[in-house]
Amino acid sequence: MSPTPLNLDAFEFETVTVNRRGEIIKRQTQTARYFREDLGNGVSLDMVYVPGGSFIMGAPVGERGSSDNAPDGTYNLFGFRAVCVFGE
């Protein structure tokens, strides 16, 4: 059973692809969907829809300035809604 569809707003953001030297080689404008959850007392959370997929995160072991606690690897996500707090 799929969840009840929500009335989601949209916002645009930019993603970049960098080469091994950290130089930007590609820019893309993307759109994400979200809704704001009012928690009361002037506090709210923006709930952003994150589609399923794979991504690479981390740094190679031994890379200067990186932590050995965050090795690079491929991670898989199943679609979900993530809590993202946007400062205002």
C-alpha positions as CSV (number, residue, x, y, z in Angstrom):
1,M,0.0,0.0,0.0
2,S,1.4,3.4,-1.0
3,P,1.3,6.3,1.5
4,T,-1.3,9.0,1.1
5,P,0.0,11.7,-1.3
6,L,0.9,15.0,0.3
7,N,0.5,18.5,-1.0
8,L,4.2,19.2,-1.5
9,D,5.9,22.6,-2.3
10,A,9.1,22.7,-4.4
11,F,12.4,24.5,-4.2
12,E,15.4,24.7,-6.5
13,F,19.0,24.0,-5.6
14,E,22.3,23.5,-7.4
15,T,24.5,20.4,-7.4
16,V,28.1,20.2,-8.6
17,T,30.4,17.5,-9.8
18,V,34.1,17.9,-9.0
19,N,37.2,16.2,-10.3
20,R,39.9,14.7,-8.1
21,R,41.5,18.1,-7.6
22,G,38.2,19.5,-6.3
23,E,37.6,21.6,-9.4
24,I,33.9,22.0,-10.5
25,I,33.4,20.3,-13.8
26,K,29.6,20.3,-13.9
27,R,26.7,22.3,-12.4
28,Q,23.1,21.3,-12.5
29,T,19.9,22.9,-11.1
30,Q,17.6,20.4,-9.4
31,T,14.2,20.6,-7.8
32,A,13.1,19.0,-4.6
33,R,9.7,18.7,-3.0
34,Y,9.0,19.4,0.7
35,F,6.4,20.3,3.3
36,R,6.7,22.3,6.5
37,E,5.8,20.6,9.8
38,D,4.8,23.0,12.5
39,L,6.0,21.8,15.9
40,G,4.6,24.7,17.8
41,N,6.3,27.5,19.8
42,G,7.7,29.0,16.7
43,V,9.6,25.8,15.7
44,S,9.1,24.0,12.4
45,L,10.8,21.3,10.3
46,D,11.0,21.2,6.6
47,M,10.4,17.6,5.5
48,V,12.1,16.9,2.2
49,Y,11.3,14.0,-0.1
50,V,14.4,12.0,-0.9
51,P,13.9,9.5,-3.7
52,G,15.6,6.1,-3.6
53,G,18.9,5.5,-5.3
54,S,22.7,5.2,-4.8
55,F,25.4,7.7,-3.9
56,I,29.0,7.8,-3.1
57,M,30.1,9.4,0.2
58,G,33.3,9.8,2.2
59,A,37.0,10.1,1.3
60,P,39.7,7.6,0.5
61,V,41.6,6.3,3.5
62,G,44.7,8.3,4.0
63,E,43.5,11.3,2.0
64,R,45.0,14.5,3.5
65,G,42.5,16.2,5.7
66,S,40.1,13.3,5.8
67,S,39.2,11.1,8.8
68,D,39.8,7.4,8.7
69,N,36.3,7.2,10.4
70,A,34.6,8.2,7.2
71,P,35.9,5.9,4.4
72,D,34.4,6.3,1.0
73,G,31.8,3.9,-0.2
74,T,28.6,3.5,-2.1
75,Y,25.4,3.8,-0.1
76,N,21.9,2.7,-1.2
77,L,18.7,4.5,-0.1
78,F,15.1,3.4,-0.4
79,G,12.7,6.3,-0.9
80,F,11.8,8.1,2.3
81,R,11.1,11.5,3.7
82,A,14.0,13.0,5.6
83,V,14.0,15.8,8.2
84,C,16.0,18.8,7.1
85,V,16.2,21.9,9.3
86,F,16.6,25.1,7.4
87,G,17.8,28.1,9.4
88,E,15.9,31.3,8.9
